[in-house]
Amino acid sequence: MDFADKTGILGQLWIEFRDDPQFKVFIEYNDIGLPMAYMVAEGLIKELTPLGEQYIDESFKMLMDLLEVEESVLDEVLFDKNLGAVLLFAYQKKQNKTE
């Protein structure tokens, strides 16, 4: 998944779920990576240092681990890579696992 998709997904997550109790621990732990991803996605930050990219990559990896999905699988199955598509895919995967 390209970096722009990652920042878009993380930025949208931060804006829409930062007050959601189910994401509280994740949001608190990623208190640098998520807002930074939002600022990159919105064009407020034009260039990151390698450390800034690392924060965002680590936040994205943690999200994938939380949702129990592989980034490579998302690349294969999702045409439109946005937060809604990722969450729907993770939900459907979890539902299929329980049936």
HELIX and SHEET records of a PDB file:
HELIX    1   1 PHE A    3  PHE A   17  1                                  15    
HELIX    2   2 PRO A   21  PHE A   23  5                                   3    
HELIX    3   3 LYS A   24  TYR A   29  1                                   6    
HELIX    4   4 GLY A   33  ALA A   41  1                                   9    
HELIX    5   5 PRO A   50  LEU A   67  1                                  18    
HELIX    6   6 GLU A   71  VAL A   77  1                                   7    
HELIX    7   7 LEU A   83  THR A   98  1                                  16    
END                                                                             
